[in-house]
Amino acid sequence: MKFRFKLGTALALAALLPVAANGAAMVAPDGVQIKDGTVAGSLTGAAGDPAAGKKWFVGRKLGNCLACHANSDTASEPFHGQVGPALDGVAARYSEDEMRAILVNSKQIFGDATIMPAFYSIMTDKRVRKEFEGKTILTAQQVEDVIAYLKTLKE
């Protein structure tokens, strides 16, 4: 009987952990470690999908990277921003782990020199609308998808 209780408790606790499709535990926003300008390894334990990443990149309601960044791959999309640097060749300038750190929380990388939001961080020191409190802009998988897309921008 004691064994069943422990097994049942373990199964109940395991059900509470976010798990990636390949069985690896996802990294929660408050568990992300930015060290030396990088976040080592996938937030989901799996690679992202570049096609989905492009969707988040150009999407006006979620990632909206296009509002600040242009690149030749998305030249047909309207309303490119020019506030951020052009991302042609970004995969040659930054490693995957560096891009992940920038997407997770650009302020920790560039300080006040950027207006880029933290896409996978829960901000507690900024004014946030009620419906967005305690939420990230992108999910861990969406961050990995955007990174997979950015890795296609080699020049």
Rosetta silent file (secondary structure, phi, psi, omega in degrees, C-alpha in Angstrom):
SEQUENCE: MKFRFKLGTALALAALLPVAANGAAMVAPDGVQIKDGTVAGSLTGAAGDPAAGKKWFVGRKLGNCLACHANSDTASEPFHGQVGPALDGVAARYSEDEMRAILVNSKQIFGDATIMPAFYSIMTDKRVRKEFEGKTILTAQQVEDVIAYLKTLKE
SCORE:     score description
SCORE:     0.000 S_00000001
   1 L     0.000  -41.380  179.083    0.000    0.000    0.000 S_00000001
   2 H   -62.293  -40.142  178.402    2.833    2.354    0.854 S_00000001
   3 H   -60.200  -43.826  179.980    4.451    1.671   -2.555 S_00000001
   4 H   -62.672  -39.348  179.422    1.239    2.609   -4.376 S_00000001
   5 H   -63.310  -45.043 -179.642    0.995    5.899   -2.523 S_00000001
   6 H   -65.963  -42.680  178.492    4.551    6.846   -3.465 S_00000001
   7 H   -64.138  -43.951  178.761    4.065    5.754   -7.060 S_00000001
   8 H   -63.130  -40.435  177.808    0.771    7.621   -7.265 S_00000001
   9 H   -64.603  -43.394  179.495    2.339   10.733   -5.767 S_00000001
  10 H   -62.621  -42.769  179.213    5.241   10.545   -8.218 S_00000001
  11 H   -65.538  -39.545  178.480    2.873   10.170  -11.168 S_00000001
  12 H   -64.439  -42.974  178.396    0.763   13.086   -9.984 S_00000001
  13 H   -66.338  -40.794  178.953    3.833   15.305   -9.623 S_00000001
  14 H   -61.894  -34.503 -179.913    5.170   14.248  -13.024 S_00000001
  15 H   -66.151  -22.891 -179.407    1.866   15.230  -14.611 S_00000001
  16 H   -81.105  -18.903 -178.462    2.400   18.786  -13.373 S_00000001
  17 L   -80.479  132.999  174.469    5.744   19.205  -15.179 S_00000001
  18 L   -68.411  134.156 -176.655    5.632   20.646  -18.687 S_00000001
  19 E  -127.211  136.890  177.192    7.068   18.045  -21.037 S_00000001
  20 L   -75.689  168.000 -178.686    8.278   18.405  -24.599 S_00000001
  21 L   -58.841  -31.338 -178.511    7.179   16.052  -27.345 S_00000001
  22 L   -89.293    7.384  176.875   10.386   14.024  -27.013 S_00000001
  23 L    94.280   -8.609  179.295    9.883   13.563  -23.264 S_00000001
  24 L   -76.899  145.714  178.259   12.399   16.208  -22.111 S_00000001
  25 E   -72.188  136.318  176.092   11.230   18.669  -19.474 S_00000001
  26 L   -76.259  150.825  176.932   10.614   22.179  -20.754 S_00000001
  27 L   -88.452  121.884  177.880   12.454   25.026  -19.112 S_00000001
  28 L   -72.091  155.162 -178.333   10.027   27.368  -17.373 S_00000001
  29 H   -53.149  -39.797 -179.261   10.597   31.106  -17.878 S_00000001
  30 H   -78.860   -4.074  178.353   11.890   31.541  -14.339 S_00000001
  31 H  -101.616   -1.897 -178.994   14.260   28.592  -14.812 S_00000001
  32 L   -73.283  130.771  178.579   16.104   29.978  -17.841 S_00000001
  33 L  -109.649  114.932  173.263   19.762   30.682  -17.110 S_00000001
  34 L   -95.563  116.740 -178.259   21.492   33.323  -19.242 S_00000001
  35 E  -130.749  126.558 -179.192   25.214   32.820  -18.799 S_00000001
  36 L    54.071   38.622  176.693   27.909   34.640  -20.783 S_00000001
  37 L    74.556   17.181 -179.532   25.275   35.957  -23.183 S_00000001
  38 E  -135.253  158.327  166.009   23.878   32.526  -24.000 S_00000001
  39 L  -120.613  108.810 -174.324   21.119   30.125  -23.075 S_00000001
  40 L   -76.211  123.042  173.821   22.603   26.699  -23.605 S_00000001
  41 L    83.719  156.926 -178.953   20.324   24.154  -25.214 S_00000001
  42 L   -60.177  143.206  175.907   16.744   24.067  -26.318 S_00000001
  43 L   -72.961  -18.298 -176.548   14.035   25.314  -23.959 S_00000001
  44 L  -112.492   -9.958 -174.429   11.923   22.330  -24.999 S_00000001
  45 L    83.679    5.440 -178.953   14.553   19.647  -25.489 S_00000001
  46 L  -138.702  157.861  176.001   13.730   19.641  -29.204 S_00000001
  47 L   -72.548  155.752  176.850   14.644   21.622  -32.284 S_00000001
  48 L   -86.064  172.813  179.307   12.254   24.236  -33.580 S_00000001
  49 L  -106.355  114.174 -177.093   10.378   24.298  -36.886 S_00000001
  50 H   -60.110  -34.961  179.026   11.671   27.034  -39.236 S_00000001
  51 H   -65.753  -42.166  176.316    8.326   27.323  -41.099 S_00000001
  52 H   -66.154  -38.935  179.105    6.481   27.891  -37.825 S_00000001
  53 H   -61.022  -39.642  177.092    9.225   30.301  -36.750 S_00000001
  54 H   -64.172  -37.702  177.885    8.720   32.411  -39.850 S_00000001
  55 H   -60.434  -44.168  179.050    5.003   32.501  -39.031 S_00000001
  56 H   -69.970  -35.038 -179.562    5.757   33.872  -35.540 S_00000001
  57 H   -61.394  -46.323 -176.747    8.356   36.259  -36.999 S_00000001
  58 H   -90.745  -14.343 -176.430    5.911   37.919  -39.406 S_00000001
  59 L   -63.592  126.624 -177.783    2.758   37.467  -37.293 S_00000001
  60 L   -77.002  -16.799 -175.169    1.356   40.806  -36.186 S_00000001
  61 L  -102.883   -5.093 -177.361   -0.485   39.388  -33.180 S_00000001
  62 L  -132.844  -88.272 -178.406    2.242   37.375  -31.484 S_00000001
  63 L   -67.036  -53.421  177.110    5.972   37.549  -32.263 S_00000001
  64 L    53.879   35.323  178.363    5.745   40.551  -34.580 S_00000001
  65 H   -59.875  -32.184 -177.578    9.526   40.633  -35.069 S_00000001
  66 H   -62.524  -20.908  179.471    8.881   42.228  -38.445 S_00000001
  67 H   -62.814  -26.421 -178.670    7.677   45.388  -36.704 S_00000001
  68 L  -119.334  -24.894 -173.233   11.323   46.187  -35.893 S_00000001
  69 L  -119.566  133.883  173.580   13.456   43.886  -38.076 S_00000001
  70 L  -106.084  156.650  168.187   13.665   43.521  -41.833 S_00000001
  71 L  -158.441  156.317 -174.269   15.280   40.740  -43.840 S_00000001
  72 H   -65.309  -25.281  179.630   15.246   39.861  -47.513 S_00000001
  73 H   -66.430  -25.890 -178.334   13.308   36.621  -46.881 S_00000001
  74 H  -113.175   22.923 -177.416   10.278   38.614  -45.724 S_00000001
  75 L   -58.735  -26.758 -179.415   10.581   41.509  -48.213 S_00000001
  76 L   -78.159  -12.227  178.373    7.092   40.752  -49.563 S_00000001
  77 L   -78.740  139.179  179.900    5.543   41.368  -46.124 S_00000001
  78 L   -77.361  159.765  169.915    4.262   44.929  -45.560 S_00000001
  79 L    63.118   52.260  173.130    5.406   47.372  -42.884 S_00000001
  80 L   -69.070  137.352  174.062    8.969   46.325  -42.110 S_00000001
  81 L   -87.563  162.297  177.596   10.378   48.156  -39.157 S_00000001
  82 L  -130.135   16.909  179.257   13.832   49.664  -39.085 S_00000001
  83 L   -72.357  -43.440  178.136   14.234   50.201  -35.360 S_00000001
  84 L   -94.546  167.620 -179.801   16.171   46.951  -34.928 S_00000001
  85 L   -68.257  152.378  173.209   18.989   45.715  -37.128 S_00000001
  86 L   -63.033  144.092 -174.341   18.286   43.898  -40.375 S_00000001
  87 L  -102.313    7.702  171.503   18.461   40.159  -39.760 S_00000001
  88 L   -59.447  129.399  179.034   19.995   39.024  -43.033 S_00000001
  89 L    79.277    9.436 -177.942   23.030   36.995  -41.985 S_00000001
  90 H   -59.883  -33.223 -179.223   22.003   36.816  -38.318 S_00000001
  91 H   -68.982  -21.040  176.429   22.892   33.105  -38.216 S_00000001
  92 H   -86.410  -21.629 -177.955   26.464   33.995  -39.170 S_00000001
  93 H   -90.710  -31.417 -176.033   26.702   36.686  -36.474 S_00000001
  94 L  -128.470  145.892  173.225   25.194   34.827  -33.529 S_00000001
  95 L   -77.058  167.065  177.004   25.222   31.238  -32.345 S_00000001
  96 H   -58.077  -43.751 -178.859   21.976   29.421  -31.652 S_00000001
  97 H   -67.298  -32.553  175.919   22.547   29.786  -27.893 S_00000001
  98 H   -70.461  -42.195  177.669   23.196   33.535  -28.279 S_00000001
  99 H   -62.121  -38.537  179.213   20.009   33.980  -30.334 S_00000001
 100 H   -61.841  -43.917  179.401   18.087   32.061  -27.666 S_00000001
 101 H   -63.032  -41.377  179.398   19.374   34.419  -24.945 S_00000001
 102 H   -63.545  -43.037  178.993   18.437   37.471  -27.017 S_00000001
 103 H   -68.442  -40.455 -178.706   14.907   36.162  -27.587 S_00000001
 104 H   -61.425  -52.339 -178.763   14.444   35.091  -23.969 S_00000001
 105 H  -159.047   88.944 -176.303   15.441   38.465  -22.521 S_00000001
 106 H   -61.496  -28.007  179.764   17.263   40.955  -24.731 S_00000001
 107 H   -62.935  -32.925  178.056   17.643   43.459  -21.873 S_00000001
 108 H   -71.509  -19.321  179.777   20.016   41.050  -20.128 S_00000001
 109 H   -94.671  -48.902 -173.480   22.146   41.014  -23.282 S_00000001
 110 H  -107.356   -3.480 -179.264   21.948   44.594  -24.559 S_00000001
 111 H    62.920 -143.241 -177.724   20.763   46.506  -21.478 S_00000001
 112 H   -78.234    1.341  179.160   18.943   49.766  -22.115 S_00000001
 113 H   -76.097   -3.879 -179.203   20.352   49.936  -25.667 S_00000001
 114 L  -126.649  150.010  171.393   17.355   47.880  -26.861 S_00000001
 115 L  -107.722    3.391  179.886   13.607   48.257  -26.843 S_00000001
 116 L   -61.697  132.793  179.162   13.152   44.608  -27.819 S_00000001
 117 L   -74.883  162.212  172.582   10.835   42.862  -25.381 S_00000001
 118 L   -83.202  113.088 -173.898   11.720   39.746  -23.426 S_00000001
 119 L   -82.206  -19.525  179.404    9.813   37.070  -25.330 S_00000001
 120 L  -135.955   56.823  179.273   10.205   34.274  -22.765 S_00000001
 121 L  -146.866  145.853  176.848   10.372   36.045  -19.449 S_00000001
 122 L  -101.647  108.366 -177.946    7.754   37.046  -16.936 S_00000001
 123 L   -80.288  129.585  178.349    8.350   40.671  -16.099 S_00000001
 124 L  -112.852  -10.588 -176.688    7.438   41.668  -12.601 S_00000001
 125 L  -104.908    9.288 -179.302    8.988   45.132  -12.531 S_00000001
 126 L  -119.875  158.288  175.308    7.095   46.624  -15.499 S_00000001
 127 L   -73.795  122.992 -177.790    3.524   47.747  -15.958 S_00000001
 128 L  -128.713  135.556  176.376    1.680   44.854  -17.570 S_00000001
 129 L   -60.579  147.126 -174.636   -1.969   44.708  -18.552 S_00000001
 130 H   -49.447  -45.597 -175.866   -3.975   42.420  -16.276 S_00000001
 131 H   -70.692  -11.477  179.519   -4.630   39.727  -18.909 S_00000001
 132 H  -106.342   -1.586  179.276   -0.885   39.410  -19.602 S_00000001
 133 L   -61.723  133.497  177.762    0.309   39.176  -15.995 S_00000001
 134 L    75.310   11.721 -178.517    2.313   36.018  -15.351 S_00000001
 135 L  -120.195  155.249  173.827    2.498   35.142  -19.067 S_00000001
 136 L   -96.923  162.805  177.647    5.261   35.162  -21.637 S_00000001
 137 L   -72.537  -47.393  177.535    4.929   36.655  -25.118 S_00000001
 138 L  -115.684  153.263  173.015    6.048   33.422  -26.804 S_00000001
 139 L   -79.004  168.313  176.889    5.971   29.849  -25.544 S_00000001
 140 H   -57.739  -42.211  179.898    9.186   27.858  -25.221 S_00000001
 141 H   -66.167  -39.335  178.590    8.351   26.032  -28.463 S_00000001
 142 H   -64.643  -37.429  175.254    7.660   29.272  -30.294 S_00000001
 143 H   -60.554  -46.428  179.752   11.058   30.610  -29.179 S_00000001
 144 H   -63.800  -35.253  177.331   12.694   27.458  -30.558 S_00000001
 145 H   -65.528  -44.853  179.063   10.715   27.851  -33.796 S_00000001
 146 H   -62.603  -41.362  177.407   11.879   31.464  -34.241 S_00000001
 147 H   -61.247  -43.379  178.519   15.474   30.388  -33.607 S_00000001
 148 H   -60.000  -39.564  176.864   15.124   27.646  -36.231 S_00000001
 149 H   -66.824  -46.776 -179.002   13.879   30.272  -38.683 S_00000001
 150 H   -60.902  -30.879  178.603   16.663   32.717  -37.821 S_00000001
 151 L   -66.229  -17.300  176.832   19.205   29.959  -38.397 S_00000001
 152 L   -81.720  -13.044 -176.859   18.097   29.934  -42.061 S_00000001
 153 L   -91.016   76.908 -174.499   19.132   33.601  -42.438 S_00000001
 154 L   -91.800  -23.290  175.049   22.776   33.020  -43.235 S_00000001
 155 L   163.883    0.000    0.000   23.294   35.871  -45.746 S_00000001
